């Protein structure tokens, strides 16, 4: 059987997150689906909640150390406190090149034994594997609230629309709907 020419898209899951605690909980639920060898790419504007989601992911995976933005160190490894894989958290915001510039991080070596989460990874890490989870977080601005009134700035700022897309055979049989529980 021939491999498909393009990665299999298991379908998009659309979620609405209305508070940082919900974004962390989404990360904790996502942790239950992940295993060594998984690549998660996070996209979204500054302040969208990428690191907050990763913080919940680290909590759910039971890794050592506080998960904080690795903006200035580029990558941070959080070893597992149990028998699970380590979490490698990468912030590619300051990296302008593609995979060539990322090679110094040895992500291709770490991938089989770790869960790798890359913030701002679009156009930079796709070559690592066709099997990946892409999560786009969009911060809603100026939407109407559920009460029909125009929301105030703080209410609008908390709303996030999250799109989760599984690519490749790894995600073809994974039920992403458990993330919306």
C-alpha positions as a Python dict, from the first residue, in 0.01 Angstrom:
ca = {
    (1, 'X'): (0, 0, 0),
    (2, 'X'): (137, 338, -98),
    (3, 'X'): (164, 621, 146),
    (4, 'X'): (-67, 908, 68),
    (5, 'X'): (89, 1195, -124),
    (6, 'X'): (-33, 1446, 134),
    (7, 'X'): (-82, 1416, 508),
    (8, 'X'): (-421, 1280, 610),
    (9, 'X'): (-636, 1543, 776),
    (10, 'X'): (-849, 1379, 1044),
    (11, 'X'): (-1075, 1683, 1051),
    (12, 'X'): (-1078, 2005, 1242),
    (13, 'X'): (-1215, 2043, 1591),
    (14, 'X'): (-1343, 2391, 1673),
    (15, 'X'): (-1352, 2502, 2038),
    (16, 'X'): (-1432, 2826, 2217),
    (17, 'X'): (-1234, 2903, 2530),
    (18, 'X'): (-1350, 3189, 2750),
    (19, 'X'): (-1092, 3198, 3032),
    (20, 'X'): (-725, 3115, 3094),
    (21, 'X'): (-827, 2831, 3329),
    (22, 'X'): (-1021, 2672, 3042),
    (23, 'X'): (-713, 2698, 2817),
    (24, 'X'): (-506, 2519, 3083),
    (25, 'X'): (-775, 2252, 3115),
    (26, 'X'): (-766, 2205, 2738),
    (27, 'X'): (-392, 2142, 2772),
    (28, 'X'): (-452, 1887, 3050),
    (29, 'X'): (-706, 1702, 2831),
    (30, 'X'): (-469, 1714, 2534),
    (31, 'X'): (-194, 1557, 2748),
    (32, 'X'): (-403, 1239, 2774),
    (33, 'X'): (-388, 1198, 2394),
    (34, 'X'): (-16, 1260, 2348),
    (35, 'X'): (269, 1011, 2347),
    (36, 'X'): (639, 1009, 2269),
    (37, 'X'): (699, 1108, 1907),
    (38, 'X'): (415, 1360, 1889),
    (39, 'X'): (472, 1706, 1746),
    (40, 'X'): (228, 1983, 1837),
    (41, 'X'): (246, 2313, 1650),
    (42, 'X'): (82, 2612, 1818),
    (43, 'X'): (-10, 2926, 1626),
    (44, 'X'): (-178, 3246, 1734),
    (45, 'X'): (-105, 3610, 1792),
    (46, 'X'): (89, 3734, 2093),
    (47, 'X'): (-114, 3677, 2408),
    (48, 'X'): (-347, 3423, 2244),
    (49, 'X'): (-281, 3155, 2505),
    (50, 'X'): (-17, 2928, 2350),
    (51, 'X'): (198, 2915, 2662),
    (52, 'X'): (-110, 2884, 2887),
    (53, 'X'): (-219, 2579, 2686),
    (54, 'X'): (133, 2434, 2710),
    (55, 'X'): (135, 2496, 3087),
    (56, 'X'): (-178, 2279, 3117),
    (57, 'X'): (-18, 2021, 2890),
    (58, 'X'): (283, 2003, 3120),
    (59, 'X'): (55, 1963, 3422),
    (60, 'X'): (-134, 1684, 3248),
    (61, 'X'): (188, 1508, 3145),
    (62, 'X'): (330, 1535, 3496),
    (63, 'X'): (658, 1700, 3399),
    (64, 'X'): (914, 1870, 3621),
    (65, 'X'): (943, 2245, 3640),
    (66, 'X'): (708, 2531, 3575),
    (67, 'X'): (617, 2563, 3209),
    (68, 'X'): (693, 2920, 3109),
    (69, 'X'): (751, 3086, 2775),
    (70, 'X'): (1092, 2985, 2638),
    (71, 'X'): (1110, 3302, 2425),
    (72, 'X'): (1464, 3397, 2524),
    (73, 'X'): (1608, 3046, 2564),
    (74, 'X'): (1426, 2919, 2251),
    (75, 'X'): (1372, 2567, 2394),
    (76, 'X'): (1320, 2417, 2736),
    (77, 'X'): (1308, 2047, 2826),
    (78, 'X'): (1077, 1935, 3107),
    (79, 'X'): (1159, 1577, 3215),
    (80, 'X'): (874, 1354, 3323),
    (81, 'X'): (827, 1299, 3695),
    (82, 'X'): (687, 954, 3614),
    (83, 'X'): (731, 711, 3330),
    (84, 'X'): (595, 938, 3056),
    (85, 'X'): (793, 1119, 2789),
    (86, 'X'): (962, 1454, 2850),
    (87, 'X'): (804, 1772, 2715),
    (88, 'X'): (1022, 1982, 2485),
    (89, 'X'): (874, 2333, 2466),
    (90, 'X'): (1007, 2548, 2181),
    (91, 'X'): (935, 2911, 2102),
    (92, 'X'): (1040, 2973, 1741),
    (93, 'X'): (923, 3338, 1738),
    (94, 'X'): (1277, 3477, 1720),
    (95, 'X'): (1395, 3226, 1460),
    (96, 'X'): (1361, 3348, 1105),
    (97, 'X'): (1478, 3043, 911),
    (98, 'X'): (1315, 2710, 848),
    (99, 'X'): (1424, 2367, 964),
    (100, 'X'): (1790, 2453, 892),
    (101, 'X'): (1792, 2709, 1173),
    (102, 'X'): (1599, 2470, 1397),
    (103, 'X'): (1859, 2193, 1346),
    (104, 'X'): (2076, 2334, 1624),
    (105, 'X'): (1799, 2239, 1865),
    (106, 'X'): (1822, 1870, 1762),
    (107, 'X'): (1444, 1837, 1750),
    (108, 'X'): (1474, 1553, 1502),
    (109, 'X'): (1678, 1361, 1762),
    (110, 'X'): (1440, 1448, 2048),
    (111, 'X'): (1115, 1375, 1862),
    (112, 'X'): (1102, 994, 1890),
    (113, 'X'): (1138, 1002, 2270),
    (114, 'X'): (958, 1327, 2357),
    (115, 'X'): (644, 1527, 2306),
    (116, 'X'): (754, 1843, 2125),
    (117, 'X'): (542, 2158, 2136),
    (118, 'X'): (651, 2441, 1906),
    (119, 'X'): (503, 2787, 1936),
    (120, 'X'): (534, 2994, 1617),
    (121, 'X'): (648, 2684, 1427),
    (122, 'X'): (464, 2735, 1097),
    (123, 'X'): (704, 2721, 806),
    (124, 'X'): (984, 2603, 1037),
    (125, 'X'): (921, 2250, 1165),
    (126, 'X'): (675, 2081, 930),
    (127, 'X'): (960, 1882, 776),
    (128, 'X'): (1017, 1700, 1106),
    (129, 'X'): (713, 1481, 1048),
    (130, 'X'): (388, 1465, 853),
    (131, 'X'): (229, 1329, 1170),
    (132, 'X'): (146, 1635, 1376),
    (133, 'X'): (-121, 1821, 1560),
    (134, 'X'): (-174, 2181, 1456),
    (135, 'X'): (-351, 2410, 1699),
    (136, 'X'): (-448, 2762, 1599),
    (137, 'X'): (-566, 2998, 1873),
    (138, 'X'): (-749, 3310, 1761),
    (139, 'X'): (-833, 3583, 2007),
    (140, 'X'): (-1181, 3716, 1929),
    (141, 'X'): (-1227, 4091, 1932),
    (142, 'X'): (-1556, 4278, 1906),
    (143, 'X'): (-1794, 3984, 1912),
    (144, 'X'): (-2139, 3994, 2067),
    (145, 'X'): (-2178, 3823, 2403),
    (146, 'X'): (-2424, 3545, 2475),
    (147, 'X'): (-2652, 3798, 2643),
    (148, 'X'): (-2686, 3995, 2320),
    (149, 'X'): (-2506, 4301, 2452),
    (150, 'X'): (-2178, 4426, 2319),
    (151, 'X'): (-1908, 4283, 2544),
    (152, 'X'): (-1670, 4504, 2734),
    (153, 'X'): (-1297, 4498, 2654),
    (154, 'X'): (-1207, 4250, 2930),
    (155, 'X'): (-1488, 4010, 2836),
    (156, 'X'): (-1395, 4013, 2466),
    (157, 'X'): (-1023, 3976, 2537),
    (158, 'X'): (-1075, 3643, 2717),
    (159, 'X'): (-1258, 3469, 2429),
    (160, 'X'): (-1042, 3240, 2217),
    (161, 'X'): (-1142, 3031, 1917),
    (162, 'X'): (-925, 2721, 1898),
    (163, 'X'): (-892, 2501, 1589),
    (164, 'X'): (-728, 2162, 1639),
    (165, 'X'): (-622, 1973, 1326),
    (166, 'X'): (-468, 1626, 1329),
    (167, 'X'): (-245, 1547, 1032),
    (168, 'X'): (-114, 1207, 931),
    (169, 'X'): (-204, 850, 1016),
    (170, 'X'): (-123, 902, 1385),
    (171, 'X'): (-420, 1136, 1418),
    (172, 'X'): (-653, 967, 1167),
    (173, 'X'): (-795, 734, 1432),
    (174, 'X'): (-765, 968, 1732),
    (175, 'X'): (-1092, 1103, 1865),
    (176, 'X'): (-1017, 1473, 1910),
    (177, 'X'): (-1370, 1537, 2035),
    (178, 'X'): (-1255, 1431, 2384),
    (179, 'X'): (-1088, 1772, 2398),
    (180, 'X'): (-1426, 1942, 2407),
    (181, 'X'): (-1550, 1749, 2713),
}
